[in-house]
Amino acid sequence: MPIKTIVVGTDLGESGHRAMRLAIATARATSATLWLVHASEMGLEHHPWSDLPVGARSAAQALRERLKGRFENSLQELESERKACEDLGLSCQTSCEEGRPWETILRTAVSVNADLIAVGDPAGAIGLPERLLGSTAERVVRQAPCSVLVSCGRLRADYSGARIAVGVDFSGHGLEAVRWARDVASAIDGDVSLLHVVPHPITESRMPTEWPSVLEGLASTARSRLEQLIVAEGLKPSTTVQVLDGSIGKTLCNAAASINADLVFVGCRGQGRLRGMMLGSASQYCLRYSPVPVLTVRP
């Protein structure tokens, strides 16, 4: 897939630095322009000061000055990041706005017609609000207009020759993930492994006796389709395939670890948070538990 513009959501902390590392590696391989986006805390510029009690106005003014100082510090840090990117020979722009991080990232992605968004690791979002509403990364993934690269798990310093594990369910989204893996692997001289998971129809403790024979038939059909996919989509003959069974998200993450993958690619339908909680979402599980960065692919 042609990647010309990458939006990088950064909190200017460790999570943002991880997102930057992935974005820089991608930009080097594709000659894409980087847009570094930081959302600062909401200020008080538009607050109706006349409605505040007289005694609270001095405190509000002090808070506004403190937030203004933080905003100026963020601008300086973004400028340092931009210069560092340009020192690497990359084209880079910056944007710092007041607002919620996920909204700011999405708004920028739309305005610059981004081909890819890179965001930090969502694993730290474990509080109740995050569980109900989702981390910044999860919100971006659900609503993004393009594919999203999330800096989960172990990062490599250099992705040349990396192995890409692709979850394939034969849907349009899954096939698009295969095409992304093919093109990225070509750019970095990497390898691709296609993984298909047959979900259990029931819990393992109550597995029907006929399931092994059913699984054998399903696995044989899936393996044949994966091998046809290699030819149809122009993947390398060395591309490997695996057909597994179990919980889809968990099985994909375990398989990626077992083959020592460096990246996981999955299709993303962008389903809502509530539906994902009720029905289960492979991409959502991978964002939380993948041992390596995850690319959620939009068609």
Residue pairs with C-beta under 8 A, 6 or more apart in sequence:
1 115
1 147
1 179
1 180
1 183
2 30
2 115
3 26
3 30
3 32
3 115
3 116
4 30
4 32
4 33
4 115
5 32
5 33
5 35
5 112
5 113
5 114
5 115
5 116
6 23
6 26
6 27
6 32
6 33
6 34
6 35
6 114
6 115
6 116
6 117
6 118
7 35
7 37
7 105
7 108
7 109
7 112
7 114
7 116
7 117
7 118
8 16
8 19
8 20
8 23
8 34
8 35
8 36
8 37
8 117
8 118
8 119
9 16
9 19
9 37
9 38
9 39
9 101
9 102
9 104
9 105
9 117
9 118
9 119
9 120
9 136
9 140
10 16
10 17
10 19
10 20
10 36
10 37
10 38
10 78
10 81
10 120
11 38
11 101
11 120
12 38
12 74
12 77
12 78
12 81
14 120
15 120
15 121
15 124
15 151
16 38
16 120
18 120
18 121
18 151
18 155
19 118
19 119
19 120
19 149
19 151
20 36
20 81
20 118
21 151
21 155
22 118
22 149
22 151
22 155
22 293
23 34
23 118
23 149
24 34
24 85
24 88
24 90
25 156
25 158
25 159
26 32
26 116
26 118
26 149
27 33
27 34
27 85
27 90
28 88
28 90
29 159
29 184
29 187
29 188
30 187
32 115
32 116
33 90
33 91
33 92
33 93
34 85
34 90
34 91
34 92
34 93
35 92
35 93
35 94
35 95
35 108
35 112
35 114
36 78
36 81
36 82
36 85
36 92
36 93
36 94
36 95
37 94
37 95
37 96
37 97
37 104
37 105
37 108
38 74
38 77
38 78
38 94
38 95
38 96
38 97
38 104
39 96
39 97
39 98
39 99
39 100
39 101
39 103
39 104
39 105
40 67
40 70
40 71
40 74
40 96
40 97
40 98
40 99
41 67
41 70
41 98
42 98
42 99
43 64
43 67
43 68
43 71
43 98
44 60
44 63
44 64
44 67
45 64
45 98
47 60
49 57
49 60
52 60
71 96
71 98
74 96
75 96
78 94
78 96
79 94
81 92
81 94
82 92
82 93
82 94
85 92
86 92
95 104
95 108
97 104
101 136
102 136
102 139
102 140
102 143
105 117
105 119
105 136
105 140
106 140
106 143
106 144
106 145
108 114
109 117
109 144
109 145
109 146
110 145
114 145
114 146
115 146
115 147
116 146
116 147
116 148
116 149
117 140
117 144
117 146
117 147
117 148
117 149
118 148
118 149
118 150
118 151
119 136
119 137
119 140
119 148
119 149
119 150
119 151
120 136
120 137
120 150
120 151
121 137
121 150
121 151
121 152
121 153
122 134
122 135
122 136
122 137
122 138
122 150
122 152
122 287
122 288
123 152
123 288
124 135
125 131
125 134
125 135
125 136
125 137
125 138
132 273
133 139
133 273
134 142
134 273
137 148
137 150
137 287
138 273
138 284
138 287
140 148
141 148
141 150
141 268
141 270
141 283
141 287
141 296
142 270
142 271
142 272
142 273
143 270
144 270
144 296
144 298
145 298
146 298
147 180
147 268
147 295
147 296
147 297
147 298
148 268
148 295
148 296
148 298
149 293
149 294
149 295
150 287
150 293
150 294
150 295
150 296
151 293
152 286
152 287
152 290
152 291
152 292
152 293
152 294
153 290
153 291
153 292
153 293
154 262
154 291
154 292
155 292
155 293
156 162
156 262
159 188
159 190
159 262
159 263
160 188
160 189
160 190
161 188
161 189
161 190
161 191
162 185
162 188
162 190
162 191
162 262
162 263
163 190
163 191
163 192
163 193
163 259
163 260
163 261
163 262
163 263
164 181
164 184
164 185
164 190
164 191
164 192
164 193
164 261
164 262
164 263
164 264
164 265
165 193
165 195
165 252
165 255
165 256
165 259
165 261
165 263
165 264
165 265
166 177
166 178
166 181
166 192
166 193
166 194
166 195
166 264
166 265
166 266
167 174
167 177
167 195
167 196
167 197
167 248
167 252
167 264
167 265
167 266
167 267
167 282
167 286
168 174
168 175
168 177
168 178
168 194
168 195
168 196
168 226
168 229
169 196
169 197
169 248
169 267
169 282
170 196
170 225
171 267
172 267
172 299
173 267
173 268
173 269
173 297
173 298
173 299
174 266
174 267
175 229
175 233
175 267
176 267
176 297
176 298
176 299
177 265
177 266
177 267
177 295
177 297
178 192
178 194
178 229
178 233
178 235
178 265
179 233
180 265
180 295
180 297
181 192
181 235
181 265
182 192
182 233
182 234
182 235
184 190
184 263
184 265
185 191
185 192
185 235
185 236
190 262
191 236
191 238
191 239
191 240
192 235
192 236
192 239
192 240
193 239
193 240
193 241
193 242
193 259
193 261
194 226
194 229
194 230
194 239
194 240
194 241
194 242
195 241
195 242
195 244
195 252
195 255
195 256
196 222
196 223
196 225
196 226
196 241
196 242
196 243
196 244
197 243
197 244
197 245
197 246
197 247
197 248
197 251
197 252
197 282
198 215
198 218
198 219
198 222
198 243
198 244
198 245
199 245
199 246
199 247
199 248
200 207
200 211
200 245
200 246
200 247
201 208
201 211
202 208
215 245
218 243
219 243
219 245
222 243
223 241
223 243
226 241
226 243
227 241
229 235
230 236
230 237
230 239
230 241
240 259
242 255
242 259
244 251
244 255
245 251
247 280
247 285
248 280
248 282
248 285
249 280
249 281
249 282
249 283
249 284
249 285
249 286
249 289
250 285
250 289
252 264
252 266
252 282
252 285
252 286
253 264
253 285
253 286
253 289
253 290
253 291
256 264
256 290
256 291
256 292
257 291
261 291
261 292
262 292
262 293
263 292
263 293
263 294
263 295
264 286
264 290
264 292
264 293
264 294
264 295
265 294
265 295
265 297
266 282
266 283
266 286
266 294
266 295
266 296
266 297
267 283
267 296
267 297
267 299
268 283
268 296
268 297
268 298
270 298
271 279
271 281
276 284
283 294
283 296
286 294
287 294
287 296
